[in-house]
Amino acid sequence: MQNFINAFPKFLFLFLCLIICLISCQKDDPVPAEEVQLELSEQKVRSQKMAFKDVIHFDRLNKQISGLSEKLNETSENQRLEDGDEVFEILTDEVLYMEYDDTYTYTFKLVRENPEYYIENILLYYNTETENYNEYLVQYEINAEQFLQIINEEILIENLNAKMTSLESGFVASNIASRGSCYIVCEWIPQPCGGNLEHPPGVNCPHIGTDLEAYYYQSCSSICFDFGDEDETIEAPDDPIGNGGGVANTNPMPGTPCNTSSGLTGVVNASGGCSIIDDGIADDCLIAEDLGIDCTALTLFEQDYRPRMSAPEIVIFDSMPRDKQLAYLANGQFATWKSEEHFLLPNSLYNGKGDAFRHAYWNAANVNDLGAILTEELTSAHEERPPSYTYSYLEKQMDLLNNQEGRLRWNWPLDGYSSLEESILAAINDGSLFYLTNLTNGSYGQATSQSQLISTNL
């Protein structure tokens, strides 16, 4: 016994050394990335879409969802998801259930009267520490094309950007709201179909006779941003979503897509109408609709025309509001279509009478939408391109003259015409516009040393 007591300090010393060595080895030899990925991918996730009435925890969830719906629609002085009146509806026709480790999540579709996102979900995460559900609003920052890809079960986009807001009985959680905006960062994890097979996101699993739906799922945590003077990023806690209960897993549960009369993609709102989401692309299409032009046609025209802009023209164009930019482009497309309609031979559209018509029509239409000063600045700047060949200055002279005449014909009703089109055709016939002769291909093409600028009535 005495020998053991005498040897104990040495034994303790050796034991401590061993512990230190082990800790040191762990620090010096981090776990390889592939091992981390293996551990992550081996998480068993049971995923199933089902009717709300069929969920295992129906009684408890029904009470929570009912209370959450009531709070969302309750008028209150407290901070809400929206300022002013709004209608929220949590759909229970179908829910997404995910079970993993010792916890689970339920994802519901959220429909509102004035949606701001194509996909908005309510996520209930079972917190094993509190034995209660944590409530989250998840809003996916996607455009119409991505929305339809998800609807059609096409390839989902990795690292799908989503905004997450923590809720407390329908209200923005004070501890989250006071810290600015919180965003969830999701990592796509492949869920095997079986037989060690994996398949792309969104593709139906070839399981037969099972309720398991295998695909890529999102394993999410949050990052919060403080929009103070310095836009300081607040580090997320180790377990920001679960608050001690683990990481929340979910996938987008899209609502019902719809189309407007002009063919724009929207999402069905709480009253059954079709709401267009402000995603930039939708904005352009709404403006295009007001301008009376197809959105796709306008987009293609911009893609074709912008590379042909001069440097000073681009400077002016980029300083304009988007609605003015699109009006400028739409008028260019309308002018092109009208010139093609009246001057069928392609030769007349390049330095011929059709070219003269197009420039005059474009300028007149732009004066109506942009004003005479901005129109002159833009269309004159367009001609400030570097010479492309010896006699290109003749093209510039022709275009500037026709631009000027077009700007004088902006008020065609007062001039006694039934349409702008009629006014510009009259200018062609009475010789108020100009075109070039003796071009490289006769009546069309580049100017030559023999080219002359003559009136269009000749």
SULHUWO-V790607 format. One record per residue. N is the residue number from 0. NEAR is the number of other ideal C-beta (glycine too) atoms within 8 Angstrom. Layout:
# SULHUWO-V790607
<<N/NEAR> <N/NEAR>>
This chain:
# SULHUWO-V790607
<<0/4> <1/5> <2/6> <3/7> <4/7> <5/7> <6/8> <7/8> <8/7> <9/7> <10/8> <11/8> <12/8> <13/8> <14/8> <15/8> <16/8> <17/8> <18/8> <19/8> <20/8> <21/8> <22/8> <23/8> <24/8> <25/7> <26/7> <27/5> <28/5> <29/4> <30/5> <31/6> <32/6> <33/6> <34/8> <35/9> <36/8> <37/8> <38/8> <39/10> <40/8> <41/6> <42/10> <43/5> <44/11> <45/9> <46/15> <47/9> <48/8> <49/9> <50/9> <51/14> <52/6> <53/6> <54/12> <55/4> <56/7> <57/10> <58/6> <59/7> <60/13> <61/9> <62/8> <63/11> <64/14> <65/8> <66/10> <67/14> <68/12> <69/9> <70/10> <71/10> <72/8> <73/7> <74/3> <75/6> <76/2> <77/5> <78/6> <79/10> <80/9> <81/7> <82/3> <83/4> <84/4> <85/11> <86/9> <87/12> <88/9> <89/13> <90/10> <91/10> <92/6> <93/11> <94/13> <95/12> <96/14> <97/14> <98/8> <99/10> <100/5> <101/4> <102/13> <103/8> <104/13> <105/12> <106/14> <107/15> <108/13> <109/12> <110/13> <111/13> <112/8> <113/8> <114/12> <115/7> <116/11> <117/14> <118/14> <119/14> <120/15> <121/14> <122/14> <123/15> <124/13> <125/11> <126/14> <127/10> <128/7> <129/9> <130/5> <131/6> <132/9> <133/15> <134/14> <135/14> <136/13> <137/15> <138/13> <139/14> <140/7> <141/13> <142/10> <143/13> <144/7> <145/10> <146/15> <147/10> <148/12> <149/14> <150/8> <151/6> <152/7> <153/7> <154/7> <155/12> <156/8> <157/6> <158/8> <159/11> <160/8> <161/13> <162/13> <163/14> <164/12> <165/12> <166/12> <167/9> <168/8> <169/14> <170/11> <171/12> <172/10> <173/8> <174/7> <175/11> <176/8> <177/5> <178/9> <179/9> <180/7> <181/15> <182/12> <183/13> <184/9> <185/10> <186/9> <187/11> <188/12> <189/7> <190/11> <191/9> <192/11> <193/8> <194/5> <195/5> <196/7> <197/7> <198/9> <199/6> <200/9> <201/11> <202/8> <203/5> <204/11> <205/6> <206/10> <207/4> <208/3> <209/5> <210/4> <211/9> <212/10> <213/11> <214/12> <215/11> <216/13> <217/12> <218/11> <219/15> <220/11> <221/12> <222/13> <223/14> <224/11> <225/10> <226/6> <227/7> <228/3> <229/4> <230/8> <231/6> <232/8> <233/10> <234/5> <235/9> <236/5> <237/4> <238/11> <239/12> <240/14> <241/13> <242/10> <243/8> <244/13> <245/9> <246/9> <247/12> <248/11> <249/14> <250/10> <251/12> <252/11> <253/11> <254/11> <255/6> <256/12> <257/9> <258/8> <259/9> <260/3> <261/7> <262/6> <263/13> <264/10> <265/14> <266/14> <267/12> <268/13> <269/9> <270/6> <271/5> <272/6> <273/10> <274/10> <275/11> <276/12> <277/7> <278/10> <279/7> <280/9> <281/15> <282/10> <283/13> <284/12> <285/10> <286/11> <287/13> <288/10> <289/6> <290/10> <291/5> <292/10> <293/6> <294/13> <295/6> <296/9> <297/16> <298/9> <299/8> <300/13> <301/9> <302/7> <303/8> <304/10> <305/8> <306/5> <307/5> <308/10> <309/10> <310/7> <311/8> <312/12> <313/10> <314/9> <315/12> <316/11> <317/6> <318/5> <319/10> <320/5> <321/9> <322/7> <323/11> <324/10> <325/13> <326/12> <327/14> <328/12> <329/14> <330/12> <331/11> <332/12> <333/12> <334/14> <335/10> <336/8> <337/13> <338/14> <339/10> <340/7> <341/9> <342/12> <343/5> <344/9> <345/6> <346/11> <347/12> <348/13> <349/10> <350/12> <351/15> <352/11> <353/13> <354/16> <355/15> <356/17> <357/13> <358/14> <359/16> <360/16> <361/15> <362/16> <363/16> <364/13> <365/15> <366/12> <367/7> <368/9> <369/11> <370/6> <371/8> <372/6> <373/12> <374/13> <375/10> <376/9> <377/14> <378/13> <379/10> <380/12> <381/11> <382/11> <383/9> <384/7> <385/3> <386/7> <387/5> <388/6> <389/4> <390/11> <391/11> <392/7> <393/11> <394/12> <395/9> <396/9> <397/15> <398/12> <399/10> <400/11> <401/15> <402/16> <403/9> <404/12> <405/15> <406/13> <407/6> <408/14> <409/12> <410/6> <411/12> <412/6> <413/5> <414/8> <415/4> <416/10> <417/3> <418/7> <419/11> <420/8> <421/10> <422/13> <423/16> <424/10> <425/10> <426/13> <427/13> <428/8> <429/7> <430/8> <431/9> <432/16> <433/11> <434/13> <435/15> <436/9> <437/8> <438/16> <439/6> <440/7> <441/7> <442/9> <443/13> <444/9> <445/10> <446/11> <447/9> <448/4> <449/6> <450/12> <451/7> <452/10> <453/9> <454/8> <455/14> <456/7> <457/5>>
